[in-house]
Amino acid sequence: MGYHVAAFEVREGYSFASALVPELRNILYELDSLSGAGEKVRRGLMVLRNFISSIKLNIGEFSMDIEPMRGIADTGDISHDMPDLFFAAAQAAKEKNTGILLLVDEMHMLVKEEFNALILAMHILQQEQVPLVLIGAGLPTLPRLAGEAKSYAERLFDYPVIDRLSFADSCEALQKPALRENAEFSAEALQAVYTYSHGYPYFLQVWGYHVWNQAEGPLITVEDVEAASQKVQSRLDDGFFRVRFDRLTDAEKRYARALAELQNQEASTARIADILKRKATSLASTRDRLMRKGMIFSPRQGIVSFSVPLFDDFLRRKMSLVP
């Protein structure tokens, strides 16, 4: 049995449903076009039509030439309507001897109401054993957010950790493509790139790109890595870090700066409150917003850390940007 795949991401300021509906609509129309399409596919389309109307989605140019079905996915409460929608879509896929695979990125951006509805829907589908599968990705806050939405989420989902690459994996990521082009990183160059990048995959890509352009080859040396350092820092500062920084409010920037000033991988919320001369309780909402935006996470109770390496270095270099 194959799967029809819907791949999308949750974006700040946009609802989960607005990203889901166009993808699910396409899948249902694909199923409807298959030979021998039955009543469950048609029913799935009708339920989707209900869902769109009931939660009043605003998704631009979008129409469905199909009649609604009364009494299902039409309450206007997403926690009731989303499970109905998922179940109807899964039944439609099962009728065509296929399944639906939802690939959802940035799941930490889900608001609690959406997370609650999504978890409830997946719980029902698991009980009914119908072919709709969800694979989601997000920052380390994801398990906590899921648990806050539904207490049974921890036993409903698996949470494999995809962390920074090991030294061996980082070397392979750099060396294999170089060898295909009859070039090679020296051992010292590999160690330098790993040290600078902290094994963070995107940083490895940026370092690899600029070091490759810097080197005359075929041997890529530690001197090439050092010569490319300024270009890499400018690329990350002006793009990766600055984009994230500009999304923060003034209060969030001050909180992040206080964390950066401690120059540790992690810090207690009480220590940050001391730096800001505030009570820790008064900063809870600021901390939570930073976690929601994916800037920081809490590895354990009362402790916070930046979600990506080197952001603290960026803030220390750019302190003048913080009000």
LOMAR-337154 format. One record per residue (C-alpha): residue in three letters; y, x, z. Coordinates in steps of 0.1 Angstrom, whole numbers, padded with zeros to 4 digits, always signed. Last residue first. Layout:
ALAYXZ/...
This chain:
PRO+0483+0171+0232/VAL+0455+0192+0218/LEU+0463+0209+0185/SER+0477+0239+0203/MET+0443+0246+0218/LYS+0430+0255+0183/ARG+0411+0286+0190/ARG+0396+0273+0222/LEU+0388+0240+0205/PHE+0370+0258+0177/ASP+0350+0279+0201/ASP+0340+0247+0220/PHE+0328+0232+0187/LEU+0306+0262+0183/PRO+0273+0244+0188/VAL+0269+0207+0181/SER+0265+0178+0206/PHE+0289+0193+0231/SER+0275+0191+0267/VAL+0277+0167+0296/ILE+0262+0166+0330/GLY+0263+0138+0356/GLN+0228+0127+0350/ARG+0209+0148+0325/PRO+0213+0161+0289/SER+0244+0140+0285/PHE+0258+0140+0250/ILE+0291+0151+0234/MET+0309+0146+0201/GLY+0286+0118+0188/LYS+0313+0092+0186/ARG+0295+0071+0211/MET+0293+0101+0234/LEU+0331+0107+0231/ARG+0336+0070+0238/ASP+0314+0072+0269/ARG+0334+0102+0283/THR+0367+0084+0278/SER+0353+0053+0295/ALA+0340+0074+0325/LEU+0373+0093+0330/SER+0386+0071+0358/THR+0353+0074+0376/ALA+0356+0112+0376/LYS+0389+0110+0394/ARG+0417+0129+0376/LYS+0433+0163+0378/LEU+0422+0171+0343/ILE+0405+0203+0354/ASP+0390+0186+0384/ALA+0377+0157+0363/ILE+0359+0183+0341/ARG+0343+0197+0372/ALA+0331+0162+0383/THR+0317+0155+0348/SER+0294+0185+0353/ALA+0293+0211+0326/GLU+0271+0222+0297/GLN+0269+0251+0273/ASN+0295+0269+0293/GLN+0330+0281+0284/LEU+0346+0260+0310/GLU+0377+0256+0288/ALA+0356+0238+0262/LEU+0348+0209+0286/ALA+0385+0206+0294/ARG+0394+0206+0257/ALA+0369+0178+0251/TYR+0385+0157+0278/ARG+0420+0164+0264/LYS+0409+0155+0229/GLU+0393+0122+0242/ALA+0426+0113+0258/ASP+0446+0120+0227/THR+0422+0099+0206/LEU+0394+0116+0186/ARG+0387+0112+0149/ASP+0408+0142+0141/PHE+0385+0165+0160/ARG+0355+0154+0139/VAL+0372+0161+0106/ARG+0386+0194+0120/PHE+0352+0207+0131/PHE+0333+0202+0098/GLY+0361+0208+0073/ASP+0390+0231+0081/ASP+0373+0248+0110/LEU+0339+0251+0094/ARG+0352+0265+0061/SER+0377+0288+0079/GLN+0349+0302+0101/VAL+0327+0307+0071/LYS+0354+0325+0051/GLN+0362+0347+0081/SER+0326+0357+0086/ALA+0318+0366+0050/ALA+0325+0403+0055/GLU+0304+0403+0087/VAL+0274+0389+0068/ASP+0278+0413+0039/GLU+0279+0442+0064/VAL+0247+0428+0079/THR+0231+0434+0045/ILE+0219+0414+0015/LEU+0197+0436-0007/PRO+0198+0427-0043/GLY+0227+0425-0039/GLU+0264+0423-0045/ALA+0268+0402-0014/GLN+0298+0380-0008/ASN+0286+0350-0027/TRP+0252+0350-0009/VAL+0270+0355+0024/HIS+0292+0325+0017/TYR+0263+0301+0008/GLY+0239+0313+0034/TRP+0265+0310+0062/VAL+0274+0275+0051/GLN+0237+0265+0049/LEU+0229+0281+0082/PHE+0258+0261+0097/TYR+0243+0229+0084/PRO+0209+0237+0100/TYR+0221+0248+0134/GLY+0201+0280+0142/HIS+0229+0292+0165/SER+0249+0299+0134/TYR+0264+0332+0145/THR+0232+0346+0161/TYR+0210+0333+0132/VAL+0233+0349+0106/ALA+0233+0382+0125/GLN+0195+0383+0129/LEU+0190+0376+0092/ALA+0214+0403+0083/GLU+0197+0428+0106/ALA+0163+0420+0091/SER+0177+0426+0056/PHE+0181+0395+0034/GLU+0164+0398+0000/ALA+0172+0392-0037/ASN+0149+0386-0067/GLU+0162+0350-0071/ARG+0131+0334-0056/LEU+0134+0359-0028/ALA+0168+0345-0019/PRO+0154+0310-0018/LYS+0127+0321+0007/GLN+0149+0343+0028/LEU+0175+0319+0042/ALA+0153+0290+0052/GLU+0125+0313+0062/CYS+0148+0333+0085/SER+0160+0301+0101/ASP+0124+0290+0107/ALA+0115+0322+0124/PHE+0146+0322+0146/SER+0139+0287+0156/LEU+0159+0258+0140/ARG+0182+0237+0161/ASP+0166+0205+0173/ILE+0146+0176+0157/VAL+0133+0159+0188/PRO+0106+0133+0183/TYR+0115+0100+0199/ASP+0087+0075+0196/PHE+0096+0038+0198/LEU+0084+0007+0216/ARG+0076+0024+0249/GLU+0111+0037+0254/ALA+0126+0005+0240/TYR+0112-0016+0269/SER+0144-0015+0289/LYS+0164-0029+0260/ALA+0200-0021+0251/GLU+0204+0006+0278/GLY+0171+0021+0268/ALA+0182+0023+0232/LEU+0214+0040+0242/ARG+0196+0065+0264/PRO+0171+0073+0236/LEU+0199+0078+0211/THR+0222+0101+0231/PRO+0205+0131+0215/LEU+0222+0124+0182/GLY+0208+0101+0156/ALA+0179+0094+0132/GLY+0160+0062+0125/ILE+0126+0053+0110/LEU+0119+0016+0109/VAL+0088+0000+0095/LEU+0082-0035+0081/PRO+0046-0044+0073/VAL+0037-0072+0096/GLN+0016-0067+0128/GLU+0029-0098+0146/GLN+0034-0079+0179/GLN+0050-0050+0161/LEU+0073-0073+0142/ILE+0084-0090+0174/HIS+0093-0056+0190/MET+0111-0045+0159/ALA+0133-0076+0159/LEU+0141-0072+0197/ILE+0150-0035+0191/LEU+0173-0044+0162/ALA+0190-0073+0181/ASN+0196-0051+0212/PHE+0209-0022+0192/GLU+0233-0046+0174/GLU+0246-0060+0206/LYS+0249-0025+0221/VAL+0270-0011+0193/LEU+0252+0011+0168/MET+0268+0045+0162/HIS+0238+0064+0178/MET+0218+0052+0148/GLU+0236+0078+0126/ASP+0209+0075+0098/VAL+0186+0045+0091/LEU+0156+0047+0069/LEU+0141+0012+0067/LEU+0106+0010+0051/ILE+0095-0023+0037/GLY+0058-0030+0029/THR+0035-0039-0001/ASN+0008-0063-0008/LYS+0031-0088-0025/GLU+0026-0114+0002/LYS+0031-0086+0028/ALA+0065-0078+0013/ALA+0076-0114+0017/GLN+0062-0116+0052/ALA+0082-0085+0061/ALA+0114-0100+0048/ALA+0108-0132+0068/PHE+0101-0112+0099/PHE+0132-0091+0095/LEU+0154-0121+0090/ASP+0141-0140+0119/PRO+0144-0110+0141/MET+0180-0106+0129/ASP+0189-0142+0136/HIS+0183-0145+0173/SER+0199-0112+0185/ILE+0225-0117+0158/ASP+0238-0150+0173/GLY+0253-0170+0144/THR+0225-0195+0148/ASP+0215-0195+0111/ALA+0185-0171+0110/ILE+0162-0202+0107/GLY+0170-0239+0111/ARG+0182-0247+0076/MET+0172-0228+0046/PRO+0200-0217+0023/GLU+0200-0223-0015/ILE+0200-0194-0039/ASP+0225-0178-0062/MET+0233-0150-0038/SER+0268-0134-0038/PHE+0285-0102-0029/GLU+0318-0087-0039/GLY+0331-0075-0006/ILE+0309-0072+0025/ASN+0325-0095+0050/LEU+0296-0109+0069/LYS+0301-0143+0086/ILE+0272-0141+0111/SER+0257-0174+0099/SER+0265-0171+0062/ILE+0248-0137+0056/PHE+0219-0147+0078/ASN+0213-0180+0060/ARG+0213-0163+0026/LEU+0188-0137+0040/VAL+0166-0166+0051/MET+0167-0181+0016/LEU+0158-0147+0001/GLY+0129-0144+0025/ARG+0117-0179+0016/ARG+0116-0170-0021/VAL+0095-0140-0012/LYS+0073-0162+0010/GLU+0069-0188-0017/GLY+0051-0165-0042/ALA+0060-0139-0068/GLY+0031-0138-0092/SER+0045-0109-0113/LEU+0071-0089-0095/SER+0107-0099-0100/ASP+0109-0116-0065/LEU+0098-0084-0049/GLU+0126-0065-0065/TYR+0150-0093-0055/LEU+0138-0089-0019/ILE+0143-0052-0020/ASN+0179-0055-0034/ARG+0188-0081-0008/LEU+0175-0058+0020/GLU+0197-0030+0008/PRO+0228-0052+0005/VAL+0221-0067+0040/LEU+0215-0036+0060/ALA+0249-0019+0057/SER+0269-0050+0065/ALA+0244-0058+0092/PHE+0249-0026+0111/SER+0286-0034+0114/TYR+0314-0012+0102/GLY+0340+0006+0123/GLU+0320+0038+0127/ARG+0293+0039+0101/VAL+0255+0032+0104/GLU+0237+0049+0076/PHE+0215+0037+0047/ALA+0181+0041+0032/ALA+0161+0009+0022/VAL+0126+0018+0009/HIS+0101-0005-0008/TYR+0067+0008+0005/GLY+0034+0014-0010/MET+0000+0000+0000/
